[in-house]
Amino acid sequence: MKVSELVPVDHISVGWPVRDEPETRNKWNLIQATVQFLCTKNAYSDDICRQISEKVCDRERVKTTAIGHGFAMPHASLSSIHKPTGACVVLQDGLDFESLDNKPVHIIILALFPDKDYSNHIAMLSRIVTLTGHHANCENILKLGSPEMIWKEISHLEV
């Protein structure tokens, strides 16, 4: 599975305000808002959304998923998820996400996997790290103004 398959074009949102919106002012609120966005796209129940939120936040408490170059990749495995799914959110302004390079995060790729689907989970995280491992990739994505253009760029970078 490719990142562009995990995150279809309708699971990409561009231009999220950060500074002026209480629901996205810190990393925990932003994670909640991103989870809610994905839950809405997948029509998950409130109970499943709560489970996702808990698992993603539990994982984030272990160590930041902000890997540098403006990217964060919160992720989790859950028994209530039956196939891998994800969302990509591009922020208007960077946000402190306790990144490994101490730089603000501009792009979040949330990834969810079925419980015990370790090989796909690890392989996808590796693909995301490869995709996001260059500052130029973040800059290129930030210049794009639509979900369609971002999806095409992600697809192009995966080749």
Summary of the structure (lengths in Angstrom):
residues: 159
radius of gyration: 14.2
end to end distance: 12.6
largest distance: 39.6
contacts: 514
relative contact order: 0.21
helix: 49%
strand: 22%
